[in-house]
Amino acid sequence: MKQKLWTRDFTLLTVATVLGAAGGIASSFAMSFLVFDETGSTLAAALLLALELVPQFVIPLVASPWLDRLPRKPFLVAGDALNGVLYAAAGIYLLLRPFTYTGYLLFSLLISCLGAFDSMAYNALYPLLIPQGCEQKGYTVCGMIYPTMQVIMAPVAAVMYEKMGVGWMLALQGILSLLAAGVESGVGVKEQRWLEKTRFSIKLWAGDLKEAWRYLRGQKGLAAIYEYMAVTNGVCSGFGPLIIAFFRTAPGFSLVMYSLFSVAEFAGRTLGGAVHYKIPIPAKKRFGFAFLVYQVYEFMDMLLLWLPYPLMLINRGLCGFLGVNSAILRETAVQTFLPDELRAKLNAFSSMLYSAFSCVAALAIGAMGEVLDLRLGVSICGVFACGVCWATIWRRRKQVREIYNLSRTEE
């Protein structure tokens, strides 16, 4: 009997994700420009980004064994509810008081701590809500939510930033996060409570981490995927402040053009996700397709800011279309490959790796933006990421191919 993807639980979590993404995109868009407008420094923006990444490294190290031994839903619901309260409070503060860089650093650190818990809980819970045999379609839906909302919310956020100000935008984010928590509370999935079998302790926590580490050491393909994704994600997030500075300072560019620049990429992602949902990529072609996409993506980053604006839009649209397909393949393969009792710990390890490199990359690239041409800085990032791709994914292609091609996805 063919399984149905759109069960009640899957639908509820999808709706909650849409609500959270809508508010998050608007608020992050506003705060990115507010920080640069107030400081005028790519290094200051990079320092903020690096600080936000610290909890993404520390908290998974401490909390991931707990999340593999406790239900994840309460963490997800409580995290979104508290997130909503904090954003609403920050919005009210900015409506009454002026922006302070130090205050925003502290606020971002707190929000990032909550985000780390939320991300671990979401990534561990999500696979349990996808019926067996629907993995590729399920992760396609997940991969389409953010780009679709980006297409809708980026131009809206640009107008709201100019007309309403950041305070009202953060208040809106708070309301949407509270709504998301309410919807998530209706998810009825039954989760295993591993702590019923034994009492949790520091010794057990250390043993859990060692178990995950031993597993990863024996999976060379999985390690290669984690290593490359840490670098490419870190580089991409790291040159974000350079692109914002370019659109804010280069003659002929503007905030609205930046919003359309983002829309082009995420429109490509939305279209790519829709195609992938209807036409899954055959197993024997998945690795080759993904590796080709990695090369195209890094090359496009090298060229990005040197192109005329219309070609920039095409550049991002193509990257979005190809990138979402490779991302869906990777996420489906990796999450299906991981055993459930280790999933939170291994997802946490990948998050820690991504965050550690992103922290270093953000500071290095932000400092580079202070002394080099912004276009050259972004190109250097693309060259570096491309080299790492060959040194990890291609060098261990046999093991990586096995993960991609053995995933339980529908043909």
C-alpha positions, 0 to 999 in steps of 0.5 A, spaced: 500 500 500 502 506 497 504 511 503 501 518 504 506 523 505 501 529 507 499 526 514 496 530 519 503 531 523 507 532 517 502 538 515 502 541 522 509 541 522 510 544 515 505 549 517 509 551 523 515 551 519 512 556 514 510 561 520 517 561 523 520 562 516 516 568 514 517 572 520 525 569 521 526 572 513 523 579 515 527 580 521 533 577 519 533 581 513 531 588 517 537 586 522 542 585 517 541 592 514 540 595 520 547 593 523 551 595 517 547 602 517 549 603 524 556 601 524 558 602 516 563 596 517 563 589 514 567 587 520 562 589 525 557 585 521 562 579 521 563 579 529 555 579 530 555 573 525 561 569 529 558 571 535 551 568 533 555 561 531 558 560 538 552 557 541 551 553 535 557 549 536 557 549 544 550 547 545 549 541 541 556 538 544 552 539 551 545 537 549 545 532 543 545 526 547 539 529 551 535 529 545 537 522 543 534 520 550 528 524 550 522 526 546 524 532 541 517 535 541 517 539 547 524 542 546 521 544 539 514 547 542 517 551 548 523 554 544 519 557 539 514 560 544 520 563 548 523 565 541 516 569 540 516 572 547 523 575 546 522 577 539 516 581 541 520 584 547 525 586 542 521 589 537 517 593 543 524 596 546 526 598 539 520 602 538 521 606 544 529 606 545 534 607 540 539 601 537 545 599 541 550 595 537 552 591 544 545 590 546 544 587 539 550 582 540 547 580 547 540 579 544 543 575 538 547 571 542 540 569 546 536 568 540 542 563 537 542 559 543 534 558 543 535 557 535 541 551 537 536 547 541 530 548 536 534 546 530 537 540 533 529 538 535 527 539 529 532 535 525 531 529 529 523 530 529 522 531 522 524 524 519 519 521 524 514 524 521 515 522 514 512 515 512 517 510 509 518 511 502 516 518 502 523 521 504 525 524 498 518 528 497 518 529 504 525 533 504 523 536 498 517 539 501 522 541 507 527 544 502 522 548 498 519 552 504 524 557 506 526 559 498 518 560 497 517 564 503 524 568 501 521 570 494 515 572 498 518 576 504 524 579 501 521 584 497 516 585 503 521 586 508 525 591 504 518 595 504 517 594 511 524 596 513 523 603 509 516 604 511 515 601 518 522 600 521 525 594 525 521 594 531 514 593 528 518 587 524 521 584 530 514 584 533 511 581 527 516 575 528 514 574 535 507 573 533 509 568 528 513 564 532 508 564 538 503 561 532 508 556 530 509 554 537 501 553 537 501 549 531 507 544 533 503 543 540 498 539 535 503 534 533 501 527 535 507 523 534 510 518 539 517 518 541 521 513 544 524 515 551 531 512 552 532 515 559 526 510 561 532 505 561 537 508 565 539 514 569 542 520 565 549 522 567 556 525 565 559 518 564 553 516 560 553 523 556 561 522 554 559 515 552 554 517 547 559 522 544 564 517 544 559 512 540 557 517 535 565 519 534 566 512 533 561 511 528 563 517 524 570 515 524 568 509 520 564 512 515 569 516 511 563 518 506 559 521 511 565 525 514 567 528 507 560 530 506 560 534 513 567 537 512 565 540 505 558 542 507 562 546 513 566 549 508 561 551 503 556 553 508 561 557 512 564 561 506 557 562 504 555 565 510 561 569 511 561 573 505 554 575 506 556 581 509 560 583 503 554 582 499 550 587 503 556 592 503 556 592 496 549 593 495 549 598 500 555 602 497 556 601 490 554 606 485 547 604 482 545 599 487 540 599 492 536 595 498 531 594 493 535 591 488 538 586 494 531 584 495 530 582 488 537 579 488 535 574 493 528 573 490 532 570 484 536 565 488 530 563 492 525 563 486 530 558 482 530 554 489 522 554 489 522 552 481 528 547 482 524 544 488 517 543 485 521 539 479 524 535 484 518 533 487 515 531 481 521 528 477 526 524 482 533 523 480 535 516 479 539 513 484 545 511 480 545 519 477 545 522 484 552 523 486 554 525 479 549 530 479 550 533 486 558 533 485 557 537 478 552 542 482 557 543 487 562 545 482 557 550 478 555 553 485 562 555 487 564 557 480 558 562 480 560 565 486 567 567 483 563 570 478 558 573 482 559 581 483 563 582 477 557 581 473 552 586 470 546 586 475 541 582 470 546 577 470 547 577 477 540 575 477 540 569 472 547 567 476 543 566 483 537 563 479 541 558 476 544 556 483 538 556 486 535 551 482 541 547 482 542 547 489 536 545 492 536 539 488 543 537 491 541 539 498 535 535 497 539 529 495 544 530 500 539 531 506 535 525 504 541 520 503 544 523 510 538 523 514 536 516 512 543 513 512 543 515 520 540 510 525 535 514 529 538 513 536 544 517 533 541 522 529 541 528 534 548 527 536 551 526 529 546 532 526 549 536 532 556 534 530 555 536 523 552 543 526 558 544 531 563 543 525 559 548 520 558 553 526 566 552 528 568 553 521 563 559 519 565 563 526 572 563 523 570 564 516 566 570 518 571 573 522 576 572 516 572 574 510 569 580 514 576 583 516 578 581 508 572 586 506 575 592 510 582 591 506 580 588 499 575 590 494 568 586 495 568 583 489 575 580 489 573 577 496 567 574 494 571 571 488 577 568 493 571 565 497 569 561 491 576 559 489 577 556 496 570 552 497 571 549 490 578 546 492 575 543 498 570 540 494 575 536 490 579 535 496 573 531 500 567 529 496 571 527 490 577 524 493 572 520 497 567 519 492 566 511 492 564 512 500 560 518 498 556 515 492 554 509 497 551 514 501 547 517 496 545 511 492 543 507 497 538 512 500 531 509 501 527 514 496 522 513 491 524 512 484 
